[in-house]
Amino acid sequence: MDFRCKPLVAALLAIAVPVFAQQQATVPAAQAAAPAAKAFSQQELDELLAPIALYPDALLAQVLMASTYPLQVVEAARWVKANPGVKDKALEDALQKQDWDPAVKSLAVLPQVLAMMNEKLDWTQKLGDAFLAQQADILKTTQALRAKAQTAGNLKSTPEQTVKTEQQAGQTVYIIESPKPETVYVPTYNPATVYGTWWYSYPPPYYYYPPGYVYGGAGLAFATGVVVGAAIWGNCNWGGNEININRNNYNNFNKTNIQNNNFQHNAANRKGVPYKDGATAQKYNKGGDKAAAQSREQFRGHAEQGRQQMQGMDRSQLQSQVSAADRAGGGQAQNRAGSGDAGRASAGTRDTGSRSSGGGGASASTRQSGSGSGGFSGSGSGASTRAASSRGSASRGGGGGGGRGGGGRR
């Protein structure tokens, strides 16, 4: 290269290198700023909410909260089925003795809804996971579905429900209420037609038809009203896209005195059922898994350090280390060994006891039928799971059932 060109090349490099470095530095920052992918797509939310978006607001809120505890839903449904004669005040008193989450207890007064959630376990668990991960999207999707039903002429006031619109947070929201605050009328409808033509090619939305239901076209059919008193205490804050609690009803029904009117998920009542996405799991596991992982890494580090030290010693040095440890221990090693044997025996007894008890009734049976997801049947959430949960349900005109509308996957 001509030495006269060197100053020009150096000047160009002086300009190009900083610019290139700056471009490289901005790439990771832009990638970090990119929003994380949502756990559920809009299509999945539409499919999940289609069967319940036209429920009265209070009942919808109760179903959403209870769906976050799928294993307890199973236990409650089995208890209600085994105690059909327990009603009114006797039912309320009996529920106080159960350790289910208050949201699940409330649905015991509405066996039709509880049966639906129990029979469609894959749907229930997905709905709960979506609610915990994307609560605002859940409520926005519900409003979008209601708007479609209204446009299709299938959302209007009847003797069983009052439908009205309000302006909240600068948008029109559809509110569905019972004409009688202490009575709930559960609607049944075909999700594939009530909103107009279903806008996805496949799969059709989830659906459920209760026992005795006779298909009546695109509109809504209502079961006999159920007097629930203060048992239903949830409500939808459409403007804030969140679930609120009617504290008066909650405290009256649950014999307590809470002051907070916002729904708070209780991870302990999840009973080990895994969460779908990592962000939700991290939020409600309180960092326990992370602490355990750190502990394991620390152990591995100490063990590796010890192995490296031992590799550098000859036989005489190793023998010297052992003798020094024996002198320092003063026979404590033997005591520790003895107590260790006792500890192992005790642990074995505890383990045997826990296996024999099995957690009781519903929990034991669901653990046996589960498939690698915390012992919860239906958590596989695939087509085979939906098929398993729908087999044994009768047809729409008989014993209830359903899975996917329009003759889709069951």
HELIX and SHEET records of a PDB file:
HELIX    1   1 PHE A    3  CYS A    5  5                                   3    
HELIX    2   2 LYS A    6  ALA A   33  1                                  28    
HELIX    3   3 GLN A   42  LEU A   49  1                                   8    
HELIX    4   4 ASP A   57  ALA A   66  1                                  10    
HELIX    5   5 PRO A   70  ALA A   82  1                                  13    
HELIX    6   6 ASP A   88  GLN A   96  1                                   9    
HELIX    7   7 PRO A  102  SER A  106  1                                   5    
HELIX    8   8 LEU A  107  VAL A  109  5                                   3    
HELIX    9   9 PRO A  111  GLU A  119  1                                   9    
HELIX   10  10 LEU A  121  ALA A  133  1                                  13    
HELIX   11  11 GLN A  135  THR A  151  1                                  17    
HELIX   12  12 ARG A  247  ASN A  254  1                                   8    
HELIX   13  13 ALA A  267  ARG A  270  5                                   4    
HELIX   14  14 GLY A  278  TYR A  284  1                                   7    
HELIX   15  15 GLY A  288  GLN A  311  1                                  24    
HELIX   16  16 ARG A  315  GLY A  329  1                                  15    
HELIX   17  17 GLN A  332  SER A  357  1                                  26    
HELIX   18  18 GLY A  361  SER A  369  1                                   9    
HELIX   19  19 ALA A  383  SER A  390  1                                   8    
SHEET    1   A 2 THR A 162  GLN A 168  0                                        
SHEET    2   A 2 GLN A 171  GLU A 177 -1                                        
SHEET    1   B 2 THR A 183  VAL A 184  0                                        
SHEET    2   B 2 VAL A 226  VAL A 227 -1                                        
SHEET    1   C 2 PRO A 187  THR A 188  0                                        
SHEET    2   C 2 ALA A 221  PHE A 222 -1                                        
SHEET    1   D 2 GLY A 234  ASN A 237  0                                        
SHEET    2   D 2 GLU A 242  ILE A 245 -1                                        
END                                                                             
